[in-house]
């Protein structure tokens, strides 16, 4: 019984420590704050990590398509300025989460991720998507 209690305690601490490590470089923000931060940033770098087909259906103004699922994500991302803020989104948030982690690995220090992706942007009706 004592072994089970100790094992459970250690296992719980392990799980909590893995989940509790948030990156200081990646800021997950909701749609309105995402838009406001873009609007107050000079020459913002906005990347849409969806497929080119999804991008063509509509995207945030001034966004560049850097397809997370494509073969050139890293090389395309390397062309961006790592010293400037970068704004990242996908459809719902799954791909942008992976993309922001990769961008952090590549040396980007100021990363903003759109919580809920383009779906939340559209629902907030912040501006009409570019088509």
C-alpha positions in Angstrom: 0.0 0.0 0.0 2.8 2.4 0.9 4.5 1.6 -2.4 1.3 2.5 -4.3 1.0 5.8 -2.5 4.6 6.8 -3.2 4.4 5.7 -6.8 1.1 7.7 -7.3 2.7 10.8 -5.7 5.8 10.6 -7.9 3.8 9.9 -11.0 1.5 12.9 -10.3 4.5 15.2 -9.8 6.0 14.0 -13.0 2.8 14.7 -15.0 2.3 18.1 -13.4 5.8 19.2 -14.0 5.6 18.3 -17.7 2.4 20.1 -18.2 3.3 23.1 -16.2 6.3 24.2 -18.3 4.9 27.1 -20.4 7.3 28.8 -22.8 8.2 32.4 -22.1 8.6 33.0 -25.9 5.1 31.8 -27.0 2.1 33.9 -26.0 -1.3 32.3 -26.6 -3.8 35.1 -27.0 -7.5 35.4 -28.0 -8.6 36.9 -31.3 -9.3 40.4 -30.1 -5.9 40.8 -28.4 -4.2 39.1 -31.4 -5.7 41.7 -33.7 -4.8 44.6 -31.3 -1.3 43.4 -31.0 -0.9 43.1 -34.8 -2.3 46.6 -35.2 0.2 48.1 -32.8 3.2 46.3 -34.2 5.2 47.9 -37.0 5.4 45.7 -40.1 4.0 42.6 -38.3 5.1 39.1 -39.5 1.9 37.1 -39.8 2.0 33.5 -40.8 -0.9 31.3 -41.7 0.3 27.7 -41.3 -2.7 26.1 -43.0 -2.5 24.5 -46.5 -2.5 26.7 -49.5 -6.0 25.6 -50.3 -7.3 26.7 -46.9 -5.3 30.0 -47.2 -7.0 30.7 -50.5 -10.4 30.3 -48.9 -9.7 33.3 -46.7 -7.0 34.6 -44.4 -6.0 37.5 -42.1 -4.9 40.6 -44.0 -1.2 40.7 -44.7 -0.7 37.1 -43.7 1.9 34.9 -45.5 1.1 31.2 -46.1 3.9 29.0 -44.5 2.3 25.6 -44.7 3.1 23.5 -41.6 2.3 20.3 -43.5 4.5 21.2 -46.4 8.1 20.2 -47.1 9.5 23.7 -46.7 8.2 25.0 -43.4 11.6 25.3 -41.8 13.3 26.9 -44.8 10.4 29.3 -45.3 10.4 30.2 -41.6 14.2 30.8 -41.7 13.6 33.6 -44.1 11.7 35.6 -41.4 13.3 38.0 -39.0 13.8 36.2 -35.7 14.2 39.5 -33.8 10.8 40.7 -34.6 7.4 39.5 -33.2 5.8 36.8 -35.3 2.0 36.1 -35.3 1.0 32.5 -36.0 -2.4 30.9 -36.7 -4.0 27.9 -38.3 -7.6 26.7 -38.6 -8.3 25.8 -34.9 -5.0 25.8 -33.1 -3.5 22.3 -33.4 -1.0 23.1 -36.2 -0.1 26.5 -34.9 0.8 24.9 -31.6 3.3 22.7 -33.3 4.5 25.5 -35.6 5.1 27.9 -32.7 7.2 25.2 -30.9 9.3 24.7 -34.0 9.7 28.5 -34.4 10.9 28.7 -30.9 13.4 25.9 -31.6 14.6 27.9 -34.6 15.3 30.9 -32.4 12.2 33.1 -32.5 11.8 34.9 -29.2 8.5 36.8 -29.5 5.8 34.5 -30.8 2.1 35.2 -30.6 -0.3 32.3 -31.3 -4.0 32.9 -32.1 -6.1 30.9 -29.6 -8.7 29.0 -31.5 -7.2 29.7 -34.8 -8.9 31.2 -37.9 -12.2 29.9 -36.6 -12.1 32.1 -33.6 -10.9 35.1 -35.7 -13.8 34.6 -38.0 -16.3 34.2 -35.1 -15.0 37.5 -33.6 -15.7 39.3 -36.9 -12.6 41.5 -36.4 -12.3 42.2 -40.1 -13.5 40.4 -43.2 -11.0 37.8 -44.3 -9.0 38.4 -47.5 -10.1 36.2 -50.3 
